[in-house]
Amino acid sequence: MASATQLGTSEQEGLYPIRHVCAETGINDVTLRAWERRYGLIRPMRTPKGHRLYSADDIARIKRILELLDQGIPVSQVHRVLASENAITEIPPSSHTEAEAPADRNRTGTSKPGIAPHTLDPLAEALYASVAELDVGQLERTYARLVMRHGWNGVHESAFLEVYRRLREESRHSPEGEVRLAVFAAWATAAFSDQLRAAIRACEGPSIPCLVLGGGHQQVGGMLLQLACARRGLKTLPLFDATSPQALEALVQRLSAPAVIIHGSSQLMRSPELPRVEAILSRPGPRCYLAGSAALELAQMDHQREIEVLPGAPLEAAELLSRQLPH
């Protein structure tokens, strides 16, 4: 295989930097590099400056490795298993198609990413069942399998958000529903924190302050938004407390930030944090993007800066931000 130093720009299409691979598979960059150096499991190309570039086959191979590890196979034995599958230099075609079902194709016959996994695969219902059983370990394993099978976007555009909506609705009607939502939110925020730290380390460009207001499950949507941004190479600076307008202004100047993001649920409108948010919006400053279920109401307040309301779906909001902001 030619090295990346021998490839022209047009020939590098279809190759992905390590930050994309980490976001796509959920693995952190330290582990991925260890697999390369210590075990020889992955052999990425390199740019002239030494940056790693991964092909679609590399990503498929990584997902297969994660699947084997999830089955309890030690990492030191993974290479032998892959060899037995004839996957030393190439992922077999079956590895690319085994997760595809007839319903997971569009009208042109090509695979369509992002179709709701919970309508195609019992794993999504298992995600909900793991929460219902209050089994965090099983929840973590089920989530990992979903991501490996359907891809990060496919899981979070559909199954994850559907389970989250279902749990929020149940929490309004019973104490047991409240407990399930609390367990799910605690797991999700911890999982997203780990993923977000790894993804942000791979981002370049200026940091965008992102205020995620509210506690508990109200933070899940804001963290998912930031993680989706980081997967697109847009670096945010997570802030989980309403700060004063003066402090935020100082932070913006320190970071040379081109914008600010505020994510708040509808409960923000009845929260003690609301006056600080109003004060931030009432002062001149860089463009402010509003996200979450409180965004439309916040946009109706008096403001002295440019305001833009983001789409309700976190992944759509992240896509818009990645198009408009430098990274």
C-alpha positions in Angstrom: 0.0 0.0 0.0 1.3 3.5 -0.9 2.1 5.8 2.0 0.1 9.0 2.4 3.2 10.9 1.5 2.9 9.5 -2.1 -0.7 10.5 -2.4 -2.0 13.7 -4.0 -4.9 15.6 -2.4 -7.5 14.1 -4.8 -6.2 10.6 -4.0 -6.7 11.1 -0.3 -10.5 11.2 -0.6 -12.0 8.5 1.5 -9.2 8.7 4.2 -10.1 10.0 7.6 -8.0 11.7 10.4 -7.8 10.0 13.8 -10.4 12.4 15.4 -13.0 11.1 12.8 -12.2 7.5 13.6 -12.4 8.1 17.4 -15.8 9.8 17.0 -17.1 7.2 14.6 -16.1 4.2 16.7 -16.2 5.6 20.2 -12.6 4.5 20.9 -10.1 7.0 22.3 -7.0 8.0 20.5 -4.6 6.7 23.1 -6.0 3.2 22.8 -6.1 3.3 19.0 -2.4 4.3 18.9 -1.6 1.5 21.4 -3.3 -1.0 19.1 -1.0 0.2 16.3 2.3 0.3 18.3 1.9 -2.6 20.7 -0.2 -5.1 18.8 0.1 -4.1 15.1 -3.7 -4.4 14.8 -4.1 -1.2 12.6 -1.7 0.2 10.0 -2.9 3.7 9.0 -1.3 5.8 6.3 0.6 9.0 7.2 0.5 12.5 5.8 3.7 14.2 5.0 3.6 15.7 8.5 3.1 12.3 10.1 -0.6 12.6 10.9 -2.5 9.3 10.7 -5.1 8.7 8.0 -7.5 5.8 8.2 -9.5 4.1 5.3 -13.0 2.8 5.5 -11.5 -0.7 5.7 -9.4 0.4 8.7 -12.6 1.7 10.4 -14.4 -1.5 9.7 -11.5 -3.4 11.2 -11.5 -1.3 14.3 -15.2 -2.0 14.8 -14.6 -5.7 14.4 -11.8 -5.5 17.0 -14.2 -3.8 19.4 -16.7 -6.5 18.8 -14.2 -9.2 19.6 -13.1 -7.4 22.8 -16.8 -7.1 23.8 -17.0 -10.9 23.4 -14.3 -11.3 26.0 -11.3 -12.0 23.7 -8.1 -10.5 25.2 -6.5 -7.8 23.0 -3.3 -9.9 22.8 -5.3 -12.6 21.0 -7.3 -10.4 18.7 -4.7 -10.5 15.9 -4.9 -14.3 15.9 -8.7 -14.2 15.6 -8.5 -11.7 12.8 -5.9 -13.8 11.0 -8.3 -16.8 11.2 -10.9 -14.7 9.6 -8.5 -13.8 6.8 -8.6 -10.1 7.9 -4.8 -9.4 8.3 -4.7 -7.0 5.3 -8.3 -6.7 4.3 -11.7 -6.8 5.9 -13.8 -9.5 4.3 -16.8 -8.2 2.3 -19.1 -10.0 4.8 -17.9 -7.7 7.5 -19.2 -4.7 5.6 -22.6 -6.2 4.9 -23.4 -8.4 7.9 -25.2 -5.5 9.7 -27.3 -4.6 6.7 -30.8 -5.8 6.4 -33.2 -5.3 3.4 -35.0 -2.6 5.3 -31.7 -0.7 5.8 -31.4 0.3 2.1 -32.9 3.2 0.3 -34.8 3.1 -3.0 -31.6 3.1 -5.0 -30.4 -0.1 -3.3 -27.5 1.5 -1.5 -27.0 1.4 2.3 -28.7 4.4 4.0 -27.1 5.5 7.2 -29.1 6.9 10.0 -32.2 4.7 9.6 -33.6 4.2 13.1 -31.9 1.0 14.4 -34.8 0.3 16.8 -37.1 -0.4 13.9 -34.7 -2.9 12.4 -32.8 -4.5 15.3 -33.8 -5.8 18.7 -30.7 -4.2 20.2 -32.5 -0.9 20.5 -35.2 -2.4 22.5 -32.5 -4.1 24.6 -31.1 -0.6 25.2 -34.4 0.3 26.8 -34.6 -3.0 28.6 -31.2 -2.5 30.1 -32.4 0.8 31.6 -35.6 -0.8 32.8 -33.5 -3.5 34.6 -31.2 -0.7 36.1 -28.3 -2.7 34.8 -25.6 -0.1 33.9 -23.1 -2.7 32.7 -25.6 -4.3 30.3 -26.6 -0.8 29.2 -23.0 0.0 28.3 -22.5 -3.2 26.4 -25.8 -2.8 24.5 -24.9 0.8 23.5 -21.4 -0.3 22.3 -23.0 -3.0 20.1 -25.5 -0.5 18.7 -22.7 1.9 17.7 -20.6 -0.9 16.2 -23.6 -2.2 14.2 -25.2 1.0 13.0 -22.6 3.7 13.4 -22.5 6.6 15.8 -24.8 8.8 13.8 -27.4 6.1 13.2 -27.6 5.3 16.9 -27.9 8.9 18.1 -30.2 10.2 15.4 -32.8 7.5 16.2 -32.5 4.8 18.9 -30.8 6.8 21.6 -33.1 9.8 21.3 -36.2 7.6 21.1 -35.2 5.8 24.3 -34.4 9.2 25.9 -37.8 10.6 24.9 -39.6 7.5 26.2 -37.9 7.7 29.5 -38.7 11.4 30.0 -42.3 10.7 29.3 -42.4 7.8 31.8 -40.7 9.9 34.4 -43.7 12.2 34.4 -46.1 9.5 35.5 -44.3 7.3 38.0 -41.5 7.2 40.6 -40.1 4.1 38.8 -40.0 6.1 35.6 -38.1 8.9 37.4 -35.5 6.3 38.6 -35.0 4.9 35.1 -34.5 8.4 33.7 -32.0 9.2 36.5 -30.0 6.0 35.8 -30.0 6.6 32.1 -29.0 10.3 32.4 -26.2 9.4 34.8 -24.8 6.8 32.5 -25.2 9.0 29.4 -23.5 12.0 30.8 -20.6 9.9 32.0 -20.3 8.1 28.7 -20.5 11.4 26.7 -18.0 13.0 29.0 -15.4 10.4 28.2 -16.2 10.5 24.4 -16.2 14.3 24.5 -12.8 14.6 26.1 -11.3 12.3 23.5 -13.0 14.0 20.6 -12.1 17.6 21.7 -8.4 16.7 22.0 -8.4 15.9 18.3 -10.1 19.2 17.4 -8.2 22.3 16.2 -9.2 25.9 15.8 -10.7 28.3 18.4 -12.9 27.0 21.2 -16.5 28.0 21.3 -17.9 28.4 24.8 -21.0 26.3 25.2 -23.3 26.9 28.2 -25.3 23.8 29.1 -27.8 24.9 31.6 -29.8 22.6 34.0 -28.8 19.6 35.9 -29.4 15.9 35.7 -31.0 14.6 32.4 -31.2 18.2 31.2 -27.5 18.1 30.4 -27.8 15.1 28.0 -29.0 17.0 25.0 -26.3 19.7 25.4 -23.5 17.1 25.8 -24.8 15.2 22.7 -24.7 18.5 20.8 -21.1 19.2 21.8 -20.0 15.6 21.0 -21.6 15.8 17.6 -19.8 19.1 17.0 -16.5 17.6 18.1 -17.0 14.7 15.7 -17.2 17.3 12.9 -14.0 18.9 14.1 -15.6 21.9 15.9 -14.1 22.5 19.3 -16.4 23.6 22.1 -15.6 24.5 25.7 -18.2 22.9 27.9 -19.6 25.1 30.7 -22.2 23.8 33.0 -23.0 26.8 35.1 -24.6 30.1 34.1 -21.8 32.6 34.4 -21.9 36.4 34.6 -21.9 38.4 31.4 -18.6 40.0 32.4 -16.9 36.6 33.0 -18.3 35.3 29.7 -17.0 38.4 27.9 -13.6 37.9 29.4 -13.6 34.3 28.3 -14.6 35.1 24.8 -11.8 37.6 24.5 -9.3 35.2 25.9 -10.3 32.5 23.4 -10.9 34.8 20.5 -14.2 32.9 20.2 -16.3 33.8 17.2 -19.6 32.7 18.9 -21.2 31.4 22.0 -23.7 28.5 22.3 -26.4 28.4 25.0 -28.3 25.1 25.5 -31.2 25.1 27.8 -34.3 23.0 28.4 -37.8 24.4 28.9 -37.2 24.3 32.6 -34.6 27.1 32.2 -37.5 29.5 31.8 -38.5 28.9 35.5 -34.9 28.5 36.7 -32.9 30.9 38.9 -30.3 30.8 36.1 -32.6 32.7 33.7 -31.7 36.2 34.8 -28.0 35.6 34.0 -28.9 34.3 30.6 -31.1 37.3 30.0 -28.1 39.5 31.0 -25.8 37.7 28.6 -28.2 38.2 25.7 -28.8 41.9 26.5 -25.1 42.7 26.2 -23.3 43.2 22.9 -21.0 40.4 21.8 -20.4 37.7 19.2 -23.2 35.7 17.7 -25.1 33.6 20.1 -26.5 30.2 19.0 -29.5 29.0 21.1 -30.2 25.3 21.4 -32.6 23.0 23.4 -36.3 23.3 24.1 -35.9 26.8 25.6 -34.2 28.2 22.4 -37.4 29.7 20.9 -38.4 31.4 24.1 -34.9 32.8 24.7 -34.9 34.2 21.2 -37.9 36.3 22.0 -36.1 38.2 24.8 -34.5 41.6 24.3 -31.0 41.1 22.9 -28.1 43.2 21.8 -26.3 40.6 19.8 -27.0 38.5 16.7 -29.1 35.4 17.7 -29.7 32.2 15.8 -31.9 29.4 16.9 -30.5 25.9 16.1 -32.5 22.9 14.9 -34.0 20.9 17.7 -32.2 17.6 16.8 -28.6 17.8 18.3 -27.0 16.2 15.2 -28.7 18.7 12.9 -27.7 21.6 15.1 -24.1 20.4 15.1 -24.1 20.1 11.3 -25.3 23.7 11.0 -22.6 24.9 13.5 -19.9 23.1 11.7 -20.8 24.8 8.4 -20.9 28.3 9.9 -18.1 28.3 12.4 -14.3 28.0 11.8 -12.6 24.8 12.7 
